[in-house]
Amino acid sequence: MLSSAMLSSARADDTAEVSIKLFSFNPKVLEVPAGTTVVWTNGDAIEHSVTNGVPGKPGGVFDSGFFTEGQKWSFEFTEPGEYPYFCRRHESMTGVVKVTAP
């Protein structure tokens, strides 16, 4: 079971935030309704990516490219489903956005 520190949720038409710090995505699992824009903020002094899929098997739905400390990248989730993602440079960094019907 995931602790509340690892799972977060948002309401429809909201913006949800994921921080990147110390080579991890926080929260690791984010549940949002369709129509939510998720914003990732890089708090590390090194480049990271937010790439849909799993290491070695990109999903093709989204890919931020590399962005560095202080930069943000966002994506609007319009369709329900589970969207795993990872960092292309640090494949141990993984997360999931779970999108529910609005």
Stockholm file with secondary structure:
# STOCKHOLM 1.0

chainA/1-102         MLSSAMLSSARADDTAEVSIKLFSFNPKVLEVPAGTTVVWTNGDAIEHSVTNGVPGKPGGVFDSGFFTEGQKWSFEFTEPGEYPYFCRRHESMTGVVKVTAP
#=GR chainA/1-102 SS CCCTTTEEECCTTCEEEEEECSSCEESSEEEEETTEEEEEEECSSSCBCCEEEETTEEEEEEECCCBCTTCEEEEEECSCEEEEEECSSCTTCEEEEEEECC
#=GC SS_cons         CCCTTTEEECCTTCEEEEEECSSCEESSEEEEETTEEEEEEECSSSCBCCEEEETTEEEEEEECCCBCTTCEEEEEECSCEEEEEECSSCTTCEEEEEEECC
//
